[in-house]
Amino acid sequence: MFIDFKEGAKMEQLMKICNVKIWLIITALAHAIVGTIIPTDWNNDTATMVGGFMLLTSFTMLYVAFFTEGQAQARLAAVIAGPVFVWFIVSIAMGLEWQIGDSEITKMTIADTIPPLIIWGMTALSGIMHGNFKDMISDNSE
């Protein structure tokens, strides 16, 4: 089989860019600060309840980033970020709208959700790329 070393170098570079720990930290901080803490009206009980619940995801991601490693870390990143990424796509496709408390109604559009799509998508991709999921279904799996 012929191996194209240029393609191998590209894959190696992509694997470096998709550093699971780094993407977990970036996503956790962005989700906590920009996605939850800053926009939440903490005087509104419903917003506080939803915001507090959303912060749990950031704590989970930081745990995975700092207290796991290797395939376990990658697989957890894929399991945490993958469904969130898919839900963003589904919400956009359905044109869903959301509102917390007295805030304005926000419609899920591709233009407004590009930053979270990139962040959650890169976290999921990094988990998929480093998770070695084929071992889970092969006969050599432990």
N, C-alpha and C positions, 0 to 999 in steps of 0.2 A: 504494500500500500504506500502510495506517495504522500509524504507529509509536506505541506506548504509551510515553511518556517515563518513566512510573513503572517499567515493566519494564526499560527501558534503564538507569535508575539502579540498579535491583536487580542487573542483570548487571554493571555497572561496579563496584559494591560487592563482588560475589562475586569478580570478577577481582582486586580488591585483596587480599581475604582469601586468595585462592589464589596468593600470591606464591611462585613456584617456589623461589627461593633460600632464603627463610626456611623453607619446609617441608622442603627437603633438609637444612638445618642442624639443625632440630629433630629430624627423624627420625634423622639420623646420630648425634647426641649421645644421644638416648634409646635407640637401638639399642645403641650402644657401652656406655654407662654402666649404664642400668637393665636392658637386655636381655642384656648379655653380661658386663661386668666385675664388677658387684656379685654376681650370682647364681652365678658360676662358681667351682667349687672348683679353684683353680689348683694344688693338690697332686695332683690326679687327672689322669693323662696323657690319657685320653680327653676329659675336660672341657676341658683346656688345648688340645688339638688342635681340638676343635669350636669353642671360644670364640675361638681365634686365627683360625680360618677365618671365623667370623661377623664378626669385626672388620674383615675386608677389605671388606665391604659398606659399612661406615661410612666408610672411607677413600675408596672409590669415590664415595660421595655427596658427601663434602666436596670432592673434586676437581671434580666436576660443578658444585657450588655456587660455587666460587671461580675456576675456570679455564675455564668456558664461559659463554655468555650466550644470551639470545633463544630462538629455536626449538630450537636444538641442546640447550640446557640443559633446556628443557621436555620435549623428546622423550626425552632420557636419563632424566629423572625418571620419566616414564611407564613406560619400559621397565624401570627398576630397581624401582620401587615397585609397579607394577601386578601383576606376577606374585607378589610377596610377599603382597599383599592377597588375591589369588585363592587362594593356597595356604592362608592362614589360614582362609578360608571353606570350602575343600574339607576341611581338617583337622578343622574343627568339625563339618561335615556328616557326616564319616565317624566322628566320635568317637574320633579317634586319641589314643593315649597315648604319652608319651615319657619317657625316663629317661636321665640321663647319670651314669655311675659308680654310686656308692652312694646317690644322692639318691632322694627319693620319686618314685613314678610320678605324672606329671601328665597329666590328661586335658584335651584341648582342648575348652573350653566357651565359649559366647558370653559368659557373664558374666565369665569370667576374661580374655577377650581383647578386651574393649571398648577399652581404651586403645591397644593396638597397632593394632587395626582402624581406629580414628580417625586415628592418626598416619600409618600407611602409606596409608590411603585418601585422606586429604587431600593427601599428596604425589603420589599417582598422579593424583588429580583435577586438581591444579594443573598437572601436566605435560600432561594431556589438554586442559585449557582453553587453555593458552598454546602448545601444540605446533603448532597450525595444520596438522593432519594432512591436511586436504583438499588442501593444496598438493602433497603427496607423490603423489597419484593424479590430479591434474588435468593438463591439457595444458599449462598455464602453468608447470609445475614446472621448475626448472633442474637 
